[in-house]
Amino acid sequence: HLLPVNIGRNNYGTIRYDYYRDTSVIIEAFKAGEFDFRSENSSKHWATAYNLPDVENGLMKKEEIKHNRPSGMQGYVYNTRRALFKDPRVREALAYAFDYERSNRTLFYNQYTRSRSYFQNSALEARGLPSKEELKLLEPYRDKLPPRVFTTAYQPPQTDGTGRIRRNLGMAVKLLKAAGWTVQEGQLRSAAGEPFEFEIMLVSPLFERITLPFTKNLERLGIKARVRTIDTAQYIKRLETFDFDLFVFAWGQSMSPGNEQLNFWSSSAAEQAGSQNFAGIKNPVVDDLIAKLINASDREGLITRARALDRVLQWNFYVIPHWHLDYDRLVYWNKFGRPEITPIQGAQFGAWWVDKDKEEKLKGRIRSVAR
């Protein structure tokens, strides 16, 4: 007898997994019919590699299937343990130098959506202004929170994607000046004459093409940002000891956040080696909201508390948000049936099945059917 949770799943007689060392070989093998199903994670390949006659004539399917999985937060993470990044005005200012729209247009084929929430793409995401229930939670902390938590929906700085960001850089200059930084002989310096310099630590060369234009924009502000791509072992060691200025990270989230939020954002985790509080957040309000979230007694209370926490994190500018996808990019030979309703978690290949009529139409057309 099937467990109720498995009804409608595991419909295949056999599933074979093939492993390849090279992405280009994977794609060519798929197009040759060596295997049946692929989830594509490259925006370039999705835009260019599957413009094929087999897709046009329906033998192969290329589909974007929407989902509501929480995507969490990916971005450039500030290490607020560094004196350079302790002032939230400085952290807000540097975000104006990151031209996401240009990267999305020139590198990602306009496939991504800008992230703004730590619970992105879920009911937990803070949208619009705080609800009455959120205000009840946040009001006791009003004098400890940025005023915009109560008055403004957070949105990262935007550009028109052309690379001309003069207006955004002007906003950054105002914020930096308010924080005590001024340009002296072409270099941004503090009142004590210290230069604004830092390192952006990367582990993947793929992020260099995104980060180098960012550093060019920072240079226009008088800021010297060095990009350093290091090996994995050194990278992990430096993260464990919080030995970095700025780096790229993605915090995953679930539909039911809980104790892991302590590891992400709490004061107790800020100096705990190996924790994921990479930003070094030590905020009593954040600590209280995490405790309230963990102790939520029902789903509505959990959602309200997650949204309140989200707002506080957003308006403290601990990261420069990156991007996310709210759909799965799937390409497969047209031999499958699938449920009409896609669940919150997105496409579930384990709930699909081989449609005998569709498979019959593919015979003699691709190798995987012939075997």
N, C-alpha and C positions, 0 to 999 in steps of 0.2 A: 504494500500500500504506500502511495506517495504521501509525504508530509504535505500539509496544505501550502506551505511556502514554496514547494517545488512544483505545484500543479501548473502546467503550461510551460515548464522549462525543461532543459536537457532533452531536446527533441531529436538530436542527431544520433545516428548509429555510431559514428566515429568522427572525432575532430583531430586533425593532424596540424601540428605547429611547425612551420619552417622558419629557420633562423638565417639571416643574411648579415654580412659585415658592412655592406655598403648600401646606402639608401637608393642610389641610382639603379643598382642591380635589383633591389626589391621591386621598384616600380616597373622595370622592364620585365621581370619575371611575372608580375601580376598581369601586365598587359598581354603576355604570352599565354596566360591561362594556367600558370604553374600553381596558383592558389586562388581562392575565391573571394576573400574579404579583406579589406584593409581600412584601418582608421588612420587618416592622414593628419600629421601634426605640423606640417610645413605650409605656411601661407603661400610661398612661392610655388611649391609643387602643386598645391590645390588650384592655384590660378593658371598654371601653365602645362602641367604634365598629363592632364586627362581630357584635353580637347581632342577627342578621338571619334572616328566614325562609329565605333561600337557604342559610344554614349549616345550619339545622335540617333542611331537606329534602335536603341532600347536594349541591346544585348548586355550592355554594362550600365549600371546605375551610379550616378554621382549625386549624392544628396547631403543637404545640410539639415539635420534633425534637431529641432530646438529642445532645450532642457532647462530645468530650474535647479541644477546643482549649485550649491554655494561655491563660488570661485575663490573666496577669501581675498587676500590682498597681496599683490606683488608690486614691488617698487624699489626705488633707491632708498635705503634705510640709513637714517642719520644715527651716529653714535653720540647720544647726548651726554655721555660721560666726558666727551671732549669739550673743553671750554668754548671752542669755536662754534659749537652747535647748541649751546644751552639756551640761547635767546630764541623764542619761537618766531620772532620777526625775521631773523636770519634764515630760519628753516623755511618760512613762507616765501621769502624773497628768492631763494635759489630755485624754487619750483617754477618761477616765471621764466627761467632760462631753459627749461626742458620743453622742446617743441615736439610733443607727442604726435600732433596731427601731421607734421611733415614725415615723421618716421612711418606712420601708418600708411601714408600715401605713397611714399617712395620705396619702402622696404616690405610692407605687409599687404600691399594690394587692397588697402581699405577694408580689410576683413575683420579688424578688431574693434572693440568698444573700450573707451577709456574707463578705467576703474575709479571709483570714488569712495567705496565703502569697504570696511573690514569684513563685512558679511555680504559681499557683492552677489547679485543674482539670486537673492533669496528673500523670504518674507522678513528676515531679521534685519535687513538693510534699512538704515535711517534715510527716509525720503521726506522732502518738503520740510515744513516746520514741525517742531515737537507736538505730539498729541497731548491731550489733557492728562493722560496717564503718564506719559513721559515727563511732563512738567512737574507732576507730583513728586517724581523721583529726583528731578534735577534742581528744583527750587531751593532745597536746603543748602545746595552748594553754590548758589548764584554768585556769591562774592569771591569764589575760588575758581570760577570758570571764565573763559573768554566770553564776552557779551554776545558774540555771534552765534554761540551755541543755541541761544534763545530766539534770535531774530532772523537768521539767514540759513538757507539750505546750502551745505558745503558743495563746492564744485571746484576741481582743480583748474588752474589757469588754462585758457584755450587760445589757439591761434587759427589762422586761416589756411595753414598747411603749405604756404608758399616759401617759408623760410625767413620771411620778413617779420621780425618780432620786436620791432623798435618800441611799440607801446608797452609790451610786456616787460621789456628791460627797463623802461622808465618806471614802472611800478616797483620793480626790484630795487632800483636805485633809491626810491623814496623810503622803502622799508629798511634798507641797509643803513641809510643816513640816520633814520630814527633810532637805529640800534647802535649808532656811534661809529659807523664805518664810512670813510670818505676816500675818494680817489686822490692819490698824491703821486705825481709824476708817472701816471699811467697804471699805478698799482693800488688796489684797494687796501687800505690800512686802518687799523684801530686808532683810537685817540692816543694810545701809547706808541704808535708807529709800527705795530706788528703787522706783517703782511697777511693777507687772507690766502692761505695755501692749504691744500689737503689732497689726500689720495683716494681714488675710487678703485676699490679692489674687485677684481673679476676672477672667475674660475673658468669661464667659457669665452673663447675668442669671438663667438657669435655676437656677444653683447658689445664688442668694440665698435661695430658699425653704428650702434645706437648711441653709445656713450661718447664717442669722439666728437660728434656734432654738438652734444651737450656741453662738453668742455670748451668748445669754440665760443659758444654763447656766453659761458661763464667768463671767458677771457675778455669779452667785450665789457664786462662789468669790472674788470681789473682783478679778477680772481684767477689764480693758478691752480688748476686741478689736474693732477697726474693720473693717468690710467695705468694700472698694473694688473696684468693677467698672470696668475700664479698656478702652480701645480696643486692637485687635489689635496694631498697630504698637508701641505703648508696652509692651504685655505681652511681646512677643517680645524687645524690647530689654532689658527688666528681667530676663528669664530668662537671656539670654545673659551678663549681667554679675552674675547672682545677687543682684540688688537686690530682695529680698523677705524677708518674715518667714515667712509660711505661705501656701501656694497649693495648688491641686488639680492633680494630674498622674497620668497612667497610663503605666507602663512596659509595653510589650508584650513577650511572650516567645515563643520557638519551642520545638519539641520537642527541638532540639539547640542549647542555648545555648553560646556561645563567646566570641569576642573582644569582642562588644558589651558583655559584663559589665564590662569595664574602663572603658568609657565611662559605665556606670551607677553603679558603686560604688567605683572604685579611688581611692587617694590621689593618683595622678598626674592624674586627671581633676577632682579637687575644686576646683582653682584654674584649670583650663583653660577659658577663656571659650568658651561655646557647647557645652560637654559636657552630658550628661544626669545628671551626678552633682549634682543640684540640692540634695540633702540635705547636701552638703559632707562626705561620709564620708571620714575619714582613719583607717583602722583596719588595722594591719598584719596582723591575722588575716584580715580580709576580702581583703586583697591576696594573701596566700598561698593562700587557698582558691580565688580566681579563677584564679590561675596553675595550680593543680592541676586545676581543672575544664577549662581550655583544653587541658591536656596529657593528659587522660584517654585511655587507649588502647583502651577498649571501652565499650559501651553501659552495662553495669552500673556501671563506674567513674564514668561521667558522671553517672548518676542519683544515686549515693551522694554525690558531691562537690557536686552541685546542692542536695541535701537538707541537707548540712552547712552550705553557704553560706546557705541559706534560714533555718536556725535562728539563725545568728549575726545576720543582718539583723533577724529577727523580734524577738529579745530585746534589741536595742539601740534599739527604738522610734523609728526614723527617720521613720515615717509613722503617721497614724491611718487604718487601712484602711477602705475604702468597701465596695463590693459588686460582684457579677458575675452573669452569667447562664450556666448550663450547658446551655442549649438555644437553638435558633433559633426565632423567632416568625414563622411563615410563613402567609400567607393567599393562596389562589389559587382560580381557577375550576376545577372538577373535570373537567379534560380531560387530565390528565397521568398517565403511569405513572412509577414510579421503582424503583431497585434495592431488594431486600428488606433488604439490610444497609446501614446508614448508617456511613460511614467515620469515623475519629477526628475529621476536620476538620468533621464535621457535614453538613448537607444540601448537595448539590452539584447545583445546577440544571442545569449543563451535562451531567450524566449522566442527566437525566430525558428523557422523550420524550412526544410527543402520542399519546394512546391514541384511536384512531379511533372505537371504540365509545362511549367517554365523551364524545368531542367531538360525536358524533351526537345524544346525549341533550340537549346544550346548544343545539342549533340552534333558532333562534327565541326563545331565552330570554335571550341576551346578545349585545351588538353585535359583540364581537370574533370570534365564530364566524360571524356573518352576513356579515362583510366578506370 
